[in-house]
Amino acid sequence: MIIERIFVLCSYFTGHTKNEQGGPQFIGGKTKFEHVLDDLVEIFTVAVSVSLEEISMANTVVIFLFTSLAVLLNLSNRLQLL
């Protein structure tokens, strides 16, 4: 994830990202500081939201696996009692 964010930042500051009109999003010496700050906040907000989504998906998978394991252990204990 960190490498991806570094790549996005390099793309932004080298002018390879496009704005709504199709021009470069960042032009050195012409882009106002406020616009740069807004874009950086957007870049890191996307990174955090993606990370949180990955964590929630991982938690869902872990809960499913532990639930399945608990059911299987319960079934094996019941079968041994018969």
Secondary structure, DSSP 8 states (H G I E B T S, - for coil): -HHHHHHHHHHHHTT-SB-TTSSBS--TTTS-HHHHHHHHHHHHHHHHHHHHHHHHHHHHHHHHHHHHHHHHHHHHHHHHH-
